[in-house]
C-alpha cells in the first residue's frame, strides 16, 4: 500500500460525454477526485458530483497553466495526477504509480506516455505517442505556459513505465471545433508577446511552417505507417498551424486599424 495520497484533477468544459468514463477509471484508486470546470453548460458538473468529485467552478482564462495551478491549490493529496476528460487511466498505470510514488523524495515530477487515439485508431507513429509530465508533487511544483503548459520544479523528474489512454477526437468535427479554439488562444498569446508582424513573415510561417509540420509528422516521424489516419492527422495539424498564423494576421490588422 502506498502512503502518499493522490488527487486526480480533471479540467473540463462541456465534457458530459467523457467525464463519467474518465472518473470511473480512478474511482476507488484516487484518494480525491477534483474537477476544475470552465462553467459547463451541459451535465458535466452534475455527473462529476454524482461520482463523488469535488467541483471548482472557474471561467477559463485562456491559460491551461492557470487551471493546473488552481487544481494544485485546491488539491488535498500529496501528489496530483493531471488529466483531461478524454484521458483513461489503465490498471497497469495505477499499479506502477503505487509501486513508485513513495520511493524517491527527490522526485517532484513523473512523466509517462499518453497512448493517443485518432478517430479510434492508436497513433503509434506521427509523433503523438510521447511523454507528458502530468504527475506532480503538490507542494513543490507550479505550471507555466498558456496552451502548452509545463510543470516547473527544482526537484528531479522520474519516469513511469506505463501508459494512459487518450481519446480526444471521435470525429473530424470534434477536432476542428477544439483546434479552432486552441488556435485562437495561441494567436492571441503570440500577438500579446510579440506584437504585430508584416505580411511577409506571416506568409512564410503560415505556408512554410505548415509544410514543415506536415513533413515532420508524415515523413520524419513516420506518420505514413498509420495509413490514411496518418495522412489526415498530418494535414489537420499542419492546417492548425496555418489557422494560428492567419488569426495572428487578423489581430495585426485590427491593431493597425485602431
Secondary structure, 3 states (H helix, E strand, C coil): CCCCCEEEEEEECCCCCCHHHHHHCCCCCCCEEEEEECCCCCCHHHHHHHCCCEEEECCCCCCHHHHHHHHHHHCCCCEEEEEECCEECCHHHHHHHHHHCCCCCCEEEEEEEEEEEECCEECCCCCCCEEEEEEEECCCCEEECCCCCEEECCCEEEEEEEEEEEEEECCHHHHHHHHHHHHHHHHHHHHHHHCCCCHHHHHHHHHHHHHHHHHHHHHHCCHHHHCHHHHHHHHHHHHHHHHHHHHHHHHHHHHHCC
